[in-house]
Amino acid sequence: MGLGWGTDAINLKLTTTYSLVDCYKTLLNDVSDYSDTWTGVNAQWIDSCAFGSLGSEITLQNFVLSAAVPQQAVIGGSTVDGPGCFKFADWMYWAPYYENLVLYGL
């Protein structure tokens, strides 16, 4: 029996990924007619876009919020017969008596 606590490390990793987009605009389709690409019925600000390959992952920041804390014993110990370990009772003498009380009723 013992009472204590311990935690693992708590880290926060902030990452992002990016992908490039290839867009184009036709500036001149006909040298003598500028209205087709700029003010025509099918004129657009950007003619077409296509997604390129995915970029890689970028780590923006890696925070260590809390370092790992090994097991800290408050009462008792973490090893048998080690520092802080104490013997509560001799189980061989009183445990069978209370077991019979529970099994057969008080």
N, C-alpha and C positions, 0 to 999 in steps of 0.2 A: 504494500500500500504506500502510496505517496501522492503528493500534490505538487504540480509544477507547470511549466509552460515552455513553449518554444515556437518559433516561426521560421518559415522559409523567407528567402529574399523576395522583395516586392519591387518589380521593375515595370516601367512604362516606356514602351518603344513607339514612337510616332513616325510612321512611314507613309509614303505616297508613291503611286505609279503614274506614269504619263504615257500618252500615245500621241503621235503626230498626225495631223490632218493635212492632206495635200489638196489645196483649192486653186482654181484658176479662173480667169476672166479673159474672154477674147476681146482684145482692144480694137482690132480692125479685122472685119470679115471681108469687106469690100472697100477698096481704096476710094472709090468714087461715091459710096453711100455710107455715111456715118450713122444714120438713124437706125439701122438694123440692130446693131449691138448696144446702142445707148438708149434710144427712145422708141424702138420698134415694139410690136405687139408681144413678142417673146423676149424682150430685153430683161435682164436680171442684173442685180448687183454683183453676184458671184454665179458663174455659169454652172460649176459642178465642184463637188468635194468628194474625196475618198479617204477613208481611214488608212493610215499607213501601218507599219508594224508596231507592235506594242513596245514601249520603252522598258527600261529596267526599273526596279524598285529603288527608291531613294530614302535613306534614313534621315529624317529631319532632326530628330533629337532622341537620345536614349537616356531616360532619367532613372536613377537608382533612388527609389522612394524610401526603402528601408533595407538595411543589410540583414543577412540571415542571423538569427539568434539561436544558438544551440539550446538544448534542453536545460532549463534552469529549475532546479529542485527547490521548492519552498518548504515542504514538510516531507521528511523521508529522504531517500536517496535514489539515485538512478541505477546503482549497482547493489547487488546483495552484499550485505556486511560492509558496505563502503561508507564514506563520510555521510552523515545525516540519516543513515539507515538505523531504524530501531525495531525491536521485536514487540509487536502489539500484544500478542498472547500466545500461549501454547495451544494451538488448534486441536491437538489430539485429546485434550482433556475436556474442553467445554463445547466444541462444535458438535460431537455426536449427541450430547444431551439436548441441545436446542433443536437439533434436527428431529429427534424423536418427539419433542413437544409440538413442533410444527406438523409433522406427519400425522400424529394421533390426536391432535387437538390439545388445547390448554385445559 
